[in-house]
């Protein structure tokens, strides 16, 4: 299902690129070269159809993108690469050792010196 959604998204994106290039821009665009369609439907109606097609393709692309995130396959390795820390102590420690002796405190200097 995910592959089908990705292929549909690519097709809609290519169609959207084509429709945007056909739209009339400030410089005239490619829609001004199609004189036959202007005579049949009129300039205003042609631009309205192209604009509606642009918005519908953009909406379809957004919906396909959202749907593809829901159908995206899970990761191939479900376990983490980070090793978990041990929760139990595996080897007993030697608790019979003596603490090191504290160093002797330095002698205080005499008051007369």
PyMOL commands that set and color helices and strands:
alter all, ss='L'
color gray80, all
select helices_A, chain A and resi 2-22+31-33+35-41+43-70
alter helices_A, ss='H'
color red, helices_A
deselect
rebuild
show_as cartoon
